[in-house]
């Protein structure tokens, strides 16, 4: 990542326990190097063991990825970036609407049969990614049924189904639906996401978050506002002990 992107990322990272005085072992590798290694893996679709030698050892990179996955830190990092991007755009930090849709992707041979399915419409044997894109919630006709009642009762969300009219023929862009269709184009530019190579569903979900964090950091850095707001800067705790962490 560029220096401008690192200026965005640095204050938004989850702070480890040892840096907050809660004990634990000091980290051996710089977070910037670890994040660069994961971004390289996701963007280029390489095998973990085939990582270039100028990155930290592949097993240490995977341990970092696994820790952020298991403790839900990658989602927390993603959400902090999303709030920053929305704030910079002059919008509320939390969205009031979203668009939900799914994408079927082929699974690699390493994916166990217990987490596979078959999409009869697209004739794809693999997994289905369900996403909600910020911009109440709209969905296509495939989400009709009990999900409408569940969203209202359990989540206090209104699930509105966006359907095609009977007189439509061929491909037609429905109102608000193009947001989520555009979203699917972004992760598919990362070669690791072209197929599902992850054995666990948790890793597959984490892999979707990483390219979106890359998109958001580049967007903020490109706008020439690399530094985070003062309220977010408090997430970082500078210290003489933090040299290896920073």
Buried (B, 14 or more C-beta within 10 A) or exposed (E): BEEBBBBBBBBBBBBBEBBEEEEEEEBEBBBBBBBBBBBBBBBEBBEEEEBEEEBBBBEBBBBBBBBBBEEEBBBBBBBBBBBBBBBBEEBEEEBEBBBBBBBBBBBEEEBEEEBEEEBEEEEBEBBEBEBBBBBEBBBBEEBEEEBBEEBEEEEEBEBBBBEEEEEEEEEEEBEBBEBBBEBBEBBEEBBBBEBBBBBEBEBBBBBBBBBBBBBBBBBBBEEEBBEBEEEBEEBBEEEEEBEEBE
